[in-house]
Amino acid sequence: MLEIKYDEFGGIINCDENHGLLADGKLINKRRGYNLLEKFLLRTSKKINYLFNADGLYKCRQEKLPHMLRLEPTNRCTARCSYCPRTIVHDWGTGYMNFDLYQRLIAWAVSNGINKVGFALWGEPLIHPKIIDMIDYAHQNGLIIRLSTNAIALSDNLARKLLDYPLEAIEISLDGTNEREYFLGKQVNQFEKVTANVLNLIKLAKENKIQTVFNIHFVNVGNVSWSNTVKYIKFWKKQFKGLNFASSFVYDPHNWAGTLAAKDYLSWFDRLLMRFELKKPCPYLAGLVINWNGDALICCNNPQKRGFIGNVSEQAIEEIYNGEKRMKYLIENEKGTFKDVDCLVCSVNTVWPLLYIKKRITKLFSFLF
């Protein structure tokens, strides 16, 4: 295993093996539109129809501005998750968002009536040297703030500072119930430290009667047994009891818009099921993702360079959001053809997820035996 190298803020600066990445990134352009069942679901499903107007067009095409900004303070991380497309992410270059750029983005959001910002994407937000300044600046400008973290850098001092702000939500990724499961997911030996950090955050939140929504999850890539999945959910649900809408849950893995090769973590039968999953318009296209150097991406699930739609230092955000590249993704999702866009091979935007239904059925039968 490659020796991990860290920068001065605790971010990992090197990558190891190719990690299941697709070699050529080719797309499968065989669709001519939604099939009859998909069209029926589009007309009848409230979960899908909220995206469209009466003409079957994305409402965000008329709104002209994103409902929130998803910002990446850094794309360096303190973990090496087995399901993360880190090789592609690092191929773009790595670094930390300049505070001047961040201030310009917040000022633009305020002047355009956008009142929510989320700190996440492919790095660990808490290792940015000015993360508290970023949160404070957004708070002083009246923005609602959401934060995702793996809690490795969540020291007692940092936890106390975070809880000084009325964050809307804190989502925590903790992959497993023991050191082995955690390592298989995160690929770093930090289980004991992270568990202590999260338990301390919970204690401080309860002492100060914090109203933030807390969520804790793991991504199921086969590293956690069914019985330990139940144990994980029950344990953290108990720990978070008394806090606002606290929940613990499990994510199913996805292929990051075709970035990760399904063959590396799915059986032949699972890959067969994926071929028959029904596609749907994707809700992630309604937002705007801006990474650490100002590059804007089509969504938070696509790290490929085809998903690049502009840079906020070179174009106005309105031009990027309503530009030709983003419109192409919207149009192809409306039509269901997905021609020359990554959505065709992305395993996120499916309305009939046979693969994940199969996993849940398997878990049910394993319980019976």
Sine and cosine of phi, psi and omega as CSV:
sin_phi,cos_phi,sin_psi,cos_psi,sin_omega,cos_omega
0.00,0.00,0.65,-0.76,-0.03,-1.00
-0.90,0.44,0.69,-0.73,0.06,-1.00
-0.92,0.39,0.78,-0.62,-0.05,-1.00
-0.97,0.23,0.75,-0.66,0.05,-1.00
-0.91,-0.42,0.71,-0.71,-0.07,-1.00
-0.91,-0.42,0.46,-0.89,0.14,-0.99
-1.00,0.02,-0.10,-1.00,-0.09,-1.00
-0.93,0.37,-0.27,0.96,-0.01,-1.00
-0.98,-0.20,0.01,1.00,0.01,-1.00
1.00,-0.10,0.14,0.99,0.02,-1.00
-1.00,0.04,0.65,-0.76,0.02,-1.00
-0.97,0.26,0.76,-0.65,-0.11,-0.99
-0.94,-0.33,-0.07,1.00,0.00,-1.00
-0.83,-0.56,0.42,-0.91,0.03,-1.00
-0.89,-0.46,0.38,-0.92,-0.01,-1.00
-0.97,-0.26,-0.73,-0.68,-0.10,-1.00
-0.86,0.51,0.16,-0.99,-0.10,-1.00
-0.91,0.40,-0.28,0.96,0.27,-0.96
0.90,0.44,0.54,0.84,0.09,-1.00
0.98,0.19,0.25,0.97,-0.03,-1.00
-0.95,0.32,0.57,-0.82,0.06,-1.00
-0.91,0.41,0.71,-0.70,-0.08,-1.00
-0.95,0.30,-0.65,0.76,-0.11,-0.99
-0.93,-0.36,-0.24,0.97,0.04,-1.00
0.91,0.41,0.37,0.93,-0.05,-1.00
-0.93,0.37,0.56,-0.83,0.05,-1.00
-0.97,-0.23,0.36,-0.93,-0.01,-1.00
-0.96,-0.27,0.99,-0.17,-0.09,-1.00
-0.99,-0.17,0.97,0.24,-0.04,-1.00
-0.88,-0.47,-0.13,0.99,-0.06,-1.00
-0.99,0.12,0.54,-0.84,0.07,-1.00
-0.88,-0.48,0.16,0.99,0.00,-1.00
0.64,-0.76,0.15,-0.99,0.02,-1.00
-0.90,0.43,0.61,-0.79,0.07,-1.00
-0.98,0.19,0.02,-1.00,-0.11,-0.99
-0.88,0.48,-0.68,0.74,0.00,-1.00
-0.91,0.42,-0.66,0.75,0.03,-1.00
-0.89,0.46,-0.68,0.74,0.03,-1.00
-0.89,0.45,-0.63,0.78,0.04,-1.00
-0.89,0.45,-0.70,0.71,0.01,-1.00
-0.90,0.43,-0.61,0.80,0.03,-1.00
-0.89,0.46,-0.62,0.79,-0.03,-1.00
-0.97,0.25,-0.55,0.84,-0.18,-0.98
-0.97,-0.23,-0.35,0.94,-0.10,-1.00
-1.00,0.07,0.87,-0.50,0.06,-1.00
-0.91,0.41,-0.52,0.85,-0.01,-1.00
-0.91,0.41,-0.46,0.89,0.03,-1.00
-1.00,-0.07,-0.64,0.77,-0.10,-0.99
-0.91,0.41,-0.34,0.94,0.01,-1.00
-0.90,0.43,-0.31,0.95,0.01,-1.00
-0.98,0.18,-0.43,0.90,-0.21,-0.98
-0.93,-0.36,0.40,-0.92,0.17,-0.98
-1.00,-0.03,-0.12,-0.99,-0.06,-1.00
-0.90,0.43,-0.36,0.93,-0.01,-1.00
-1.00,-0.02,0.08,1.00,0.01,-1.00
0.97,0.22,0.39,0.92,0.03,-1.00
-0.95,-0.32,0.53,-0.85,0.05,-1.00
-0.82,0.57,0.76,-0.65,0.04,-1.00
-0.89,0.46,-0.52,0.85,-0.03,-1.00
-0.93,0.37,-0.21,0.98,0.10,-0.99
-0.95,0.31,-0.45,0.89,0.04,-1.00
-1.00,0.00,-0.45,0.89,-0.08,-1.00
-0.96,0.27,-0.46,0.89,0.13,-0.99
0.95,0.32,-0.25,0.97,0.00,-1.00
-0.73,-0.68,0.54,-0.84,0.04,-1.00
-0.94,0.35,0.43,-0.90,0.02,-1.00
-0.98,0.19,-0.33,0.95,0.05,-1.00
-0.34,-0.94,0.27,-0.96,0.11,-0.99
-0.96,-0.29,0.75,-0.67,0.15,-0.99
-0.96,-0.27,0.93,-0.36,-0.11,-0.99
-0.94,-0.33,0.56,-0.83,0.02,-1.00
-0.94,-0.35,0.99,-0.17,0.04,-1.00
-0.86,0.51,-0.57,0.82,0.05,-1.00
-0.38,-0.92,0.46,-0.89,0.12,-0.99
-0.97,-0.25,0.19,0.98,0.18,-0.98
-1.00,0.02,0.51,-0.86,-0.13,-0.99
-0.69,-0.72,0.25,-0.97,0.04,-1.00
-0.99,-0.14,-0.01,1.00,0.02,-1.00
-0.78,-0.63,0.15,-0.99,-0.01,-1.00
-0.74,-0.67,0.83,0.56,-0.17,-0.99
-0.78,0.62,0.68,-0.73,-0.06,-1.00
-0.92,0.40,-0.32,0.95,-0.04,-1.00
-0.96,-0.27,0.16,0.99,-0.05,-1.00
-1.00,-0.09,0.67,-0.74,0.02,-1.00
-0.99,0.15,0.76,0.66,-0.18,-0.98
-0.90,0.44,-0.49,0.87,-0.01,-1.00
-0.89,0.45,-0.71,0.71,0.07,-1.00
-0.91,0.42,-0.69,0.73,-0.02,-1.00
-0.86,0.51,-0.72,0.69,-0.01,-1.00
-0.94,0.33,-0.42,0.91,0.02,-1.00
-0.90,0.43,-0.42,0.91,0.07,-1.00
-0.96,0.29,-0.28,0.96,-0.18,-0.98
0.96,-0.26,0.44,-0.90,-0.03,-1.00
-0.81,-0.59,0.40,-0.92,0.02,-1.00
0.19,-0.98,-0.26,-0.97,-0.05,-1.00
-0.81,-0.59,0.65,-0.76,-0.03,-1.00
-0.89,0.46,0.77,-0.64,0.07,-1.00
-0.91,0.42,0.69,-0.72,-0.08,-1.00
-0.91,0.41,-0.52,0.86,0.05,-1.00
-0.90,0.43,-0.67,0.74,0.06,-1.00
-0.88,0.47,-0.70,0.72,0.00,-1.00
-0.86,0.51,-0.71,0.71,0.00,-1.00
-0.88,0.48,-0.62,0.78,0.02,-1.00
-0.91,0.42,-0.63,0.77,0.00,-1.00
-0.91,0.40,-0.66,0.75,0.01,-1.00
-0.92,0.38,-0.66,0.75,0.02,-1.00
-0.88,0.48,-0.66,0.75,0.04,-1.00
-0.89,0.45,-0.69,0.73,0.00,-1.00
-0.87,0.50,-0.72,0.69,-0.02,-1.00
-0.89,0.46,-0.70,0.71,-0.05,-1.00
-0.93,0.36,-0.31,0.95,-0.01,-1.00
-0.95,-0.33,0.23,0.97,0.10,-0.99
0.97,0.26,0.31,0.95,0.05,-1.00
-1.00,-0.01,0.86,-0.51,-0.18,-0.98
-0.92,-0.39,0.24,0.97,-0.04,-1.00
-0.69,-0.73,0.66,-0.75,0.06,-1.00
-0.71,-0.71,0.66,-0.75,0.05,-1.00
-0.87,-0.49,0.71,-0.70,0.04,-1.00
-0.97,-0.23,0.91,-0.41,-0.04,-1.00
-0.21,-0.98,-0.80,-0.61,-0.05,-1.00
0.97,0.25,-0.74,-0.67,-0.24,-0.97
-0.97,-0.22,0.02,1.00,0.05,-1.00
-0.90,-0.44,-0.04,-1.00,0.04,-1.00
-0.99,-0.16,0.95,-0.30,-0.07,-1.00
-0.83,0.55,-0.55,0.83,-0.13,-0.99
-0.94,0.34,-0.22,0.98,0.02,-1.00
-1.00,-0.01,-0.09,1.00,0.09,-1.00
-0.90,0.44,0.77,-0.63,-0.08,-1.00
-0.88,0.47,-0.31,0.95,-0.01,-1.00
-0.88,-0.47,0.45,0.89,-0.07,-1.00
-0.88,0.48,-0.63,0.78,0.03,-1.00
-0.93,0.38,-0.62,0.79,0.08,-1.00
-0.89,0.46,-0.61,0.79,0.03,-1.00
-0.90,0.44,-0.73,0.69,0.01,-1.00
-0.90,0.44,-0.67,0.74,0.00,-1.00
-0.89,0.45,-0.67,0.75,-0.02,-1.00
-0.90,0.43,-0.68,0.74,0.04,-1.00
-0.91,0.42,-0.65,0.76,0.00,-1.00
-0.90,0.43,-0.69,0.72,-0.01,-1.00
-0.89,0.45,-0.42,0.91,0.03,-1.00
-1.00,-0.08,0.18,0.98,0.13,-0.99
0.99,0.17,0.29,0.96,-0.03,-1.00
-1.00,0.05,0.55,-0.84,0.14,-0.99
-0.98,0.17,0.68,-0.74,-0.17,-0.99
-0.83,-0.56,0.73,-0.68,0.11,-0.99
-0.85,-0.53,0.53,-0.85,-0.07,-1.00
-0.65,-0.76,0.71,-0.71,0.13,-0.99
-0.90,-0.43,0.64,-0.77,-0.06,-1.00
-0.46,-0.89,0.43,-0.90,0.16,-0.99
-0.99,-0.11,0.00,1.00,0.14,-0.99
0.94,0.35,0.12,0.99,0.04,-1.00
-0.91,0.41,-0.62,0.79,-0.01,-1.00
-1.00,-0.06,0.16,0.99,-0.11,-0.99
-0.99,0.13,0.96,0.27,0.03,-1.00
-0.93,0.36,0.20,-0.98,0.03,-1.00
-0.87,0.49,-0.68,0.73,-0.01,-1.00
-0.89,0.46,-0.69,0.72,-0.01,-1.00
-0.93,0.36,-0.62,0.79,0.02,-1.00
-0.88,0.48,-0.69,0.72,0.01,-1.00
-0.89,0.46,-0.65,0.76,0.01,-1.00
-0.92,0.39,-0.65,0.76,0.02,-1.00
-0.87,0.49,-0.68,0.74,-0.08,-1.00
-0.97,0.25,-0.09,1.00,0.12,-0.99
-0.96,0.30,-0.24,0.97,-0.05,-1.00
-0.93,-0.36,0.58,-0.82,-0.02,-1.00
-0.98,0.18,0.90,0.43,0.01,-1.00
-0.88,0.48,0.65,-0.76,0.02,-1.00
-0.92,0.38,-0.65,0.76,-0.05,-1.00
-0.41,-0.91,0.55,-0.84,0.17,-0.99
-0.81,-0.59,0.87,-0.50,0.04,-1.00
-0.95,-0.32,0.76,-0.65,-0.11,-0.99
-0.87,-0.49,0.72,-0.69,0.04,-1.00
-0.97,-0.26,0.89,-0.45,0.00,-1.00
-0.67,-0.74,0.99,-0.17,-0.24,-0.97
-1.00,0.07,0.98,0.19,0.15,-0.99
0.77,-0.64,0.15,-0.99,-0.04,-1.00
-0.96,-0.28,-0.07,1.00,0.02,-1.00
-0.47,-0.88,0.06,-1.00,-0.09,-1.00
-0.88,0.48,-0.65,0.76,-0.04,-1.00
-0.91,0.41,-0.76,0.64,0.00,-1.00
-0.87,0.49,-0.69,0.73,-0.02,-1.00
-0.88,0.47,-0.69,0.72,-0.03,-1.00
-0.91,0.42,-0.64,0.77,0.03,-1.00
-0.88,0.47,-0.52,0.86,0.04,-1.00
-1.00,0.09,-0.79,0.61,-0.13,-0.99
-1.00,-0.03,-0.34,0.94,0.02,-1.00
0.89,0.46,0.45,0.89,0.15,-0.99
-0.62,-0.79,0.47,-0.88,-0.02,-1.00
-1.00,-0.04,0.98,0.19,-0.06,-1.00
-0.74,-0.68,0.29,0.96,-0.13,-0.99
-0.86,0.51,-0.77,0.64,-0.05,-1.00
-0.89,0.45,-0.68,0.74,-0.01,-1.00
-0.89,0.45,-0.73,0.69,-0.04,-1.00
-0.90,0.43,-0.70,0.72,0.00,-1.00
-0.86,0.51,-0.69,0.72,0.03,-1.00
-0.90,0.44,-0.65,0.76,0.00,-1.00
-0.89,0.46,-0.68,0.73,-0.03,-1.00
-0.93,0.36,-0.68,0.74,0.02,-1.00
-0.89,0.46,-0.59,0.81,0.05,-1.00
-0.92,0.38,-0.65,0.76,0.05,-1.00
-0.87,0.49,-0.68,0.73,0.01,-1.00
-0.88,0.47,-0.70,0.72,-0.01,-1.00
-0.87,0.49,-0.72,0.70,0.00,-1.00
-0.90,0.43,-0.64,0.77,0.00,-1.00
-0.89,0.45,-0.65,0.76,0.02,-1.00
-0.93,0.36,-0.66,0.75,0.01,-1.00
-0.88,0.48,-0.57,0.82,-0.06,-1.00
-0.98,-0.19,0.12,0.99,0.04,-1.00
0.78,0.63,0.78,0.63,-0.04,-1.00
-0.95,0.31,0.66,-0.75,-0.04,-1.00
-0.99,-0.13,0.05,1.00,0.03,-1.00
-0.86,0.50,0.58,-0.82,0.10,-0.99
-0.99,0.14,0.81,-0.59,0.01,-1.00
-0.94,-0.35,0.73,-0.68,0.10,-0.99
-0.77,-0.64,0.60,-0.80,0.09,-1.00
-0.72,-0.69,0.66,-0.75,-0.12,-0.99
-0.52,-0.85,0.17,-0.99,0.27,-0.96
-0.64,-0.77,0.36,-0.93,0.04,-1.00
-0.99,-0.12,0.83,-0.56,-0.07,-1.00
-0.99,0.10,0.99,-0.13,0.07,-1.00
-0.93,-0.37,0.48,0.87,0.03,-1.00
1.00,0.04,0.09,1.00,-0.03,-1.00
-1.00,0.08,-0.26,0.97,-0.05,-1.00
-0.84,-0.55,0.79,-0.62,0.01,-1.00
-0.93,0.37,0.25,-0.97,0.02,-1.00
-0.88,0.48,-0.70,0.71,-0.03,-1.00
-0.90,0.44,-0.62,0.79,0.02,-1.00
-0.97,0.26,-0.42,0.91,0.13,-0.99
-0.88,0.47,-0.72,0.69,0.05,-1.00
-0.89,0.46,-0.67,0.74,0.02,-1.00
-0.87,0.49,-0.68,0.73,0.01,-1.00
-0.86,0.50,-0.78,0.63,-0.04,-1.00
-0.88,0.48,-0.71,0.71,-0.02,-1.00
-0.92,0.40,-0.69,0.72,-0.04,-1.00
-0.87,0.49,-0.78,0.63,-0.07,-1.00
-0.96,0.27,-0.49,0.87,0.11,-0.99
-0.88,0.48,-0.64,0.77,0.03,-1.00
-0.92,0.38,-0.67,0.74,-0.03,-1.00
-0.90,0.43,-0.63,0.78,-0.05,-1.00
-0.99,0.11,-0.04,1.00,-0.03,-1.00
-0.83,0.56,0.74,-0.67,-0.02,-1.00
0.98,-0.20,-0.25,0.97,0.06,-1.00
-0.99,-0.12,0.27,-0.96,-0.16,-0.99
-0.94,0.33,0.91,-0.42,0.08,-1.00
0.75,0.66,0.59,0.81,0.00,-1.00
-0.92,0.39,0.62,-0.78,0.02,-1.00
-0.51,-0.86,0.41,-0.91,0.13,-0.99
-0.81,-0.59,0.62,-0.78,-0.10,-0.99
-0.38,-0.92,0.08,-1.00,-0.05,-1.00
-0.84,-0.54,0.75,-0.66,0.11,-0.99
-1.00,-0.06,0.58,-0.81,0.21,-0.98
-1.00,0.06,0.55,-0.84,0.00,-1.00
-0.95,0.30,0.41,-0.91,0.13,-0.99
-0.71,-0.71,0.05,-1.00,-0.15,-0.99
-0.98,-0.19,0.24,0.97,0.06,-1.00
0.78,0.63,0.85,0.53,0.04,-1.00
0.83,0.56,0.63,0.77,0.04,-1.00
1.00,0.09,0.08,1.00,-0.02,-1.00
-0.93,0.36,-0.68,0.73,0.02,-1.00
-1.00,-0.09,0.67,-0.74,-0.01,-1.00
-0.98,0.21,0.84,-0.54,-0.05,-1.00
-0.86,0.51,-0.48,0.88,-0.05,-1.00
-0.89,0.45,-0.32,0.95,-0.05,-1.00
-0.99,0.13,-0.24,0.97,0.04,-1.00
-0.63,-0.78,0.08,1.00,0.02,-1.00
-0.83,-0.56,0.60,-0.80,0.07,-1.00
-0.96,0.29,0.19,-0.98,0.02,-1.00
-0.88,0.47,-0.57,0.82,0.00,-1.00
-0.93,0.37,-0.67,0.75,0.04,-1.00
-0.89,0.45,-0.65,0.76,0.02,-1.00
-0.91,0.41,-0.56,0.83,0.07,-1.00
-0.90,0.43,-0.69,0.72,0.02,-1.00
-0.87,0.50,-0.62,0.78,-0.02,-1.00
-0.87,0.49,-0.48,0.88,-0.03,-1.00
-0.93,0.36,-0.34,0.94,-0.05,-1.00
-0.95,-0.31,0.12,0.99,0.05,-1.00
-0.94,0.33,0.57,-0.82,-0.01,-1.00
-1.00,0.05,0.70,-0.72,0.00,-1.00
-1.00,0.07,0.35,-0.94,0.07,-1.00
-0.51,-0.86,0.31,-0.95,0.11,-0.99
-0.87,0.50,0.58,-0.81,-0.13,-0.99
-0.98,-0.18,0.77,-0.64,-0.01,-1.00
-0.95,0.31,-0.34,0.94,-0.05,-1.00
-0.92,0.39,-0.33,0.94,-0.02,-1.00
-0.95,0.31,-0.22,0.98,-0.04,-1.00
-0.98,0.22,-0.31,0.95,-0.01,-1.00
-0.99,-0.14,-0.16,-0.99,0.06,-1.00
-0.67,-0.74,0.79,-0.61,-0.03,-1.00
-0.95,-0.30,0.79,-0.61,0.02,-1.00
-0.80,-0.60,0.85,-0.52,-0.05,-1.00
-1.00,0.02,-0.08,-1.00,-0.23,-0.97
-0.86,0.51,-0.49,0.87,-0.04,-1.00
-0.98,-0.22,0.21,0.98,0.05,-1.00
1.00,-0.08,-0.04,1.00,0.07,-1.00
-0.93,0.38,0.73,-0.68,0.06,-1.00
-0.98,-0.17,0.70,-0.71,-0.04,-1.00
-0.89,-0.46,0.43,-0.90,-0.07,-1.00
-0.89,0.45,-0.57,0.82,0.05,-1.00
-0.30,-0.95,0.15,-0.99,-0.07,-1.00
-0.99,0.13,0.02,1.00,0.01,-1.00
-0.95,-0.32,0.09,1.00,-0.06,-1.00
-0.82,-0.57,0.98,-0.19,0.02,-1.00
-1.00,0.00,0.01,1.00,-0.06,-1.00
-0.98,0.22,0.43,-0.90,-0.08,-1.00
-0.93,0.37,-0.31,0.95,0.12,-0.99
-0.91,0.41,-0.37,0.93,0.00,-1.00
-0.99,0.10,-0.02,1.00,0.03,-1.00
-0.96,0.27,0.80,-0.60,-0.03,-1.00
-0.85,-0.52,0.07,1.00,0.05,-1.00
0.50,-0.87,0.12,-0.99,0.05,-1.00
-0.80,-0.60,0.75,-0.66,-0.12,-0.99
-0.94,0.34,-0.23,0.97,0.08,-1.00
-1.00,0.05,-0.19,0.98,-0.03,-1.00
-0.92,-0.38,-0.37,0.93,0.00,-1.00
-0.68,-0.74,0.40,-0.92,0.13,-0.99
-0.93,0.36,0.59,-0.81,-0.04,-1.00
-0.87,0.50,-0.60,0.80,0.03,-1.00
-0.87,0.49,-0.62,0.78,0.00,-1.00
-0.92,0.38,-0.63,0.77,0.02,-1.00
-0.92,0.40,-0.73,0.69,-0.09,-1.00
-0.92,0.40,-0.54,0.84,-0.02,-1.00
-0.95,-0.30,0.25,0.97,-0.07,-1.00
-0.98,0.19,0.12,-0.99,-0.10,-1.00
-0.88,0.47,-0.63,0.77,-0.06,-1.00
-0.91,0.42,-0.71,0.71,0.01,-1.00
-0.94,0.33,-0.61,0.79,0.01,-1.00
-0.88,0.48,-0.55,0.83,0.02,-1.00
-0.88,0.48,-0.68,0.73,0.04,-1.00
-0.90,0.44,-0.68,0.73,0.00,-1.00
-0.89,0.46,-0.73,0.69,-0.04,-1.00
-0.89,0.46,-0.69,0.73,-0.02,-1.00
-0.92,0.39,-0.54,0.84,0.07,-1.00
-0.94,0.33,-0.59,0.81,0.05,-1.00
-0.91,0.41,-0.65,0.76,-0.04,-1.00
-0.99,0.15,-0.47,0.89,-0.06,-1.00
0.99,0.11,0.17,0.99,-0.01,-1.00
-1.00,0.04,-0.55,0.84,0.04,-1.00
0.80,0.60,0.63,0.78,-0.04,-1.00
-0.96,0.29,0.83,-0.56,0.05,-1.00
0.86,0.51,0.42,0.91,0.13,-0.99
-0.81,-0.59,0.46,-0.89,-0.13,-0.99
-0.94,0.35,-0.24,0.97,-0.06,-1.00
-0.86,0.51,-0.46,0.89,-0.04,-1.00
-0.88,0.48,-0.66,0.75,-0.06,-1.00
-0.99,-0.16,0.01,1.00,0.01,-1.00
-0.97,0.25,0.72,-0.70,-0.03,-1.00
-1.00,-0.06,0.19,0.98,0.02,-1.00
-0.99,0.10,-0.76,0.65,-0.15,-0.99
-1.00,-0.01,0.94,0.34,0.10,-1.00
-0.86,-0.52,0.60,-0.80,-0.02,-1.00
-0.98,-0.19,-0.23,0.97,0.03,-1.00
-0.75,-0.66,0.98,0.21,-0.15,-0.99
-0.99,0.17,0.98,0.18,-0.06,-1.00
-0.84,0.54,-0.64,0.77,-0.03,-1.00
-0.87,0.50,-0.71,0.70,-0.07,-1.00
-0.97,0.23,-0.50,0.86,0.11,-0.99
-0.90,0.44,-0.67,0.75,0.03,-1.00
-0.87,0.49,-0.65,0.76,0.01,-1.00
-0.90,0.44,-0.66,0.75,-0.02,-1.00
-0.94,0.35,-0.59,0.80,0.07,-1.00
-0.90,0.43,-0.66,0.75,0.02,-1.00
-0.87,0.49,-0.66,0.75,0.03,-1.00
-0.90,0.44,-0.62,0.79,0.01,-1.00
-0.90,0.44,-0.72,0.69,-0.01,-1.00
-0.93,0.37,-0.54,0.84,0.05,-1.00
-0.91,0.42,-0.51,0.86,0.06,-1.00
-0.92,0.39,-0.62,0.78,-0.02,-1.00
-0.92,0.40,-0.44,0.90,-0.03,-1.00
-0.97,-0.25,0.00,0.00,0.00,0.00
